[in-house]
């Protein structure tokens, strides 16, 4: 039922909303790059406790940025759950909300309401989004056992699952699990611009 609701939301997106979601901004200088390893960083769980990436990562790790309010991000909720359930035993998934206008309480309630099967984390002051250079929900990244970023881009190439032709994240995970190169290591993520804190 929730997937049908999401598809209905997609159909209701206005052209103005789509333009806003595809807005290109100059990314901040990021510390992590495709083909290079990531270093440790800190997130906060839904109880407000600090947790480090080093305690969450696995032999293959997927970092996925999301939003509680963005219709484009919401359209991928079912597929996030599907990826987690398909690969959860072999891949560590780290789902992150970096939006300054979405509180920890809002994120916690949203995760329960849409029945995420995975834990989610809050990125305070978008520090982690800046490290990755993540610009939109849903920017995604896949790291191998050495912590090297092997993929950056979209989950799929369409918010409507019936129109999606390229499953970028799934194909990247499969390649890294098999120790093969990712054929298309970088794609253009879909979603709303991450709302960053003002310094």
Secondary structure as GFF3:
##gff-version 3
##sequence-region A 1 199
A	DSSP	alpha_helix	2	11	.	.	.	ID=ss1
A	DSSP	alpha_helix	15	21	.	.	.	ID=ss2
A	DSSP	beta_strand	42	44	.	.	.	ID=ss3
A	DSSP	beta_strand	50	52	.	.	.	ID=ss4
A	DSSP	alpha_helix	53	56	.	.	.	ID=ss5
A	DSSP	beta_strand	61	66	.	.	.	ID=ss6
A	DSSP	alpha_helix	71	74	.	.	.	ID=ss7
A	DSSP	alpha_helix	77	87	.	.	.	ID=ss8
A	DSSP	beta_strand	92	97	.	.	.	ID=ss9
A	DSSP	alpha_helix	104	113	.	.	.	ID=ss10
A	DSSP	beta_strand	120	122	.	.	.	ID=ss11
A	DSSP	three_ten_helix	124	126	.	.	.	ID=ss12
A	DSSP	alpha_helix	127	132	.	.	.	ID=ss13
A	DSSP	beta_strand	136	137	.	.	.	ID=ss14
A	DSSP	beta_strand	140	143	.	.	.	ID=ss15
A	DSSP	beta_strand	149	153	.	.	.	ID=ss16
A	DSSP	alpha_helix	168	177	.	.	.	ID=ss17
A	DSSP	beta_strand	192	193	.	.	.	ID=ss18
###
